[in-house]
Amino acid sequence: MRHAMHDYRIIVVAIMAAFLIASQPGATARAAAINHPAPAFSLPNAATGSTITLDSLRRGNHAVVLIFIATKCPVSNAYNDRMQSLAANYAAKGIAFAGINSNQTESTAEVAEHAANHKFTFPVLKDAGNVVADAYGARHTPEVFVVDSSGVLVYHGRIDDSMEAADVHSRDLANTLNEILAGQPVATPETKAFGCSIKRKPVQ
């Protein structure tokens, strides 16, 4: 009986620990995994209010690039021109881009204004409650997820290896997109994203 009580207490402690970890800001119960279906979503375009889904972005394209971005993060802002350049260059090749803002400290109006000021040609979606950030396991801005035409996640990580454009040596996102367009497997499906933390809603 004593052993049974001891085992029971261990199980209870383990369950409580798992609950506490899952309830922490930024914790994810079902983060997206490479070579698995990307989580579906339906989010409003911050500028227009129109609903955009992952399926609508995938339709007719070879891949979808999702970039979690911010309006105030200096690292994310250092990539504004590069994000726009990549989106413009690959749009004609059948690659769709979308920004996702999951910061609870940045309003929809602020997100729309930021996108307009930087002349983004790709939509920036507002992820209220950081639901999509949690589903994908996104923690930084900027942080990239690439979904192929079949809806499978094939790349997760950084845009490139330096916040300073002049110091870039590895163009990870561009390399990934070129491999997809060439019909090749993604050689490096995961890299380490860096930047500011996503400001999630407080845990109740």
N, C-alpha and C positions, 0 to 999 in steps of 0.2 A: 504493500500500500504506500509505504514511504517513497519507494522508487517511482511509483505511478504519479504521486503528487509532485515529485521533483521534475519528472518529464513534462507534466502539465504546465508547471511554472515556466520551464524553458520555452515551451511552445507559445505561451501567452506573451512572454517577453519578446520573442522573435516577431510575433504578429504586431505588437505595439511599436517595435523598432521600425518595421517595414512601413507602418502607417505614418509614423513621424517623418521618415525620409520622403515618402511620396507626397506629404503635405507641405514640404518646404518650397519656397518660391523657386521656380526654375526646374523643379523636379518633374519628370515626365513618366507617366504610366505606360505609354506606348510610343516611344520615340521611333521615328522612321528609321528603317535599316536599308543599307545598300542591297540591291538585287531583290528587294521586296516591293510590293505595291506602295506607292506614295499615298499618304492620307488625302482623301477627298476634302474639298472645302468649298464654301460659298461665302464670299466677302464683298463688301461694298467698295467700289472705286471711290477714294476719298474726294476726288474732284467732281464727280458727276452723280454719285449715289447709286449708279447702276450696279447690279450684281454681276460678279465675275466668279466663275467656278474653275476648278482645275480642268475639268472636262472641256470647257469652252476654250481654254488656253491651248489645250492639246490638239483640238480639232484642226486637222489639215496641216499640222506642224511636225517636224522631226523630233523636237524636244521643247521643253519648257524650262526656263531658268527662273527660279524664285530666289529673290535676294531680300533678306530681312535687313531693313535700313532704319535710320533715325534722322530726325531733323537737327538735333543738337550735338550728336556724337562727333567729335573731331575726326575720328578714324573713318566713320561712314562718310562724312562730308569730304574727306580727302579723296574718296573714290567716286564722287558724283560725276565728274567728267568721264572717267573710265567706264562707269556703268552705262552712261548714255552712249558713249562711242561703241561699246560692245553691242548694245541693243540695236543701234542703228545699223551696224555692220552686218549683224546676223539675221536681222528681220527679213531681208530679201532672200535669205538662204533657208527660211522655214524654221527659225528658232524664235519662239515667243519669250518675252521677258515680262516679269511683273515684280514690282517691289511690294514688300509687306511691312507695314509699321505696326508693331505689337506693343510699343511703349505706352503704358497707361498715363504717362506724364506728358504726352504729346497729343493734342486734340486733332480731330478729323480736319477741322479748318486749317490748323497749322500744317498738317501733312499735305493738304491740297496746295497751300501757298508755297510750301517748300518745293514741291514738284513743279509748280509753275515757274518759280524763280530760277530753277535750274534747267528748265525747258526739257524735262523728261518726256520722251515720246512713248514711254511704256507706262501702263497704269500703276499707281501706287494704291494698295488696298489697305484698309484699316481693320486690324485684327483686335477688336474690342474684347477685353478679358483674356488676351493672349492665348486663345484656344488653339489657333493654328500653330503658334510658336511651340506650345506644349506638345501638340501632336507630332511635330517634326523634330522636337528636341533642340530647337534653336535657342542659343544662349547669347549670341553676340550680334552686334551690328558693325560691319556687314558680315553676313553669313549666307552661304549659297547652297541651294539644293537644285540638282538638275534631274528632271523627270523625262524619260524617253517617250516615244510615241505610243508605247503600249501601257504607259502609266507606271512604269517601274523606276524607282530611284536609282540612278547610276552614278551620281557624284554628290559629295557633301564636303564643304570646307570653305576655303578662301577664294578670293578672286585672283590674287597673285601673292607674291611673297614679301611685298613691301608697301607700307603706307605712302612712302615717297616714290612717285612715279619714275623718277630718274634712277632709282636703285633697284628696280624690278629685274630679277633674273629668271624667275619661273612664272610663266603666264598660265596658271593652272586651269582657270575656267576656259580660256581660249583654246588651250590644248584639248580639253575635254570635248568642246563643241566641234573642233576640227575632226577628232576621232569619230564622233557620232556621225557627222556628215560624210565621212569616208567609209562608213559601214564597219568600222573597227571597234573592238571592245575598248572601254575606257581603261587606260594603262594604270592610272593612279586614281582610284575611285574615292579616296578619302585623304584630305589634307587638314591641317589644323587651322581652324578659323581664329581670327583675333580681332579685337575691337572692344567697344563698350558693352557692358552687360545690358540685356533687354530688361527694361523696368516693368516688371510684372505687377499685376494687381495684388494687393495685400491678401494674405491667407486669412480666411475667416475663422 
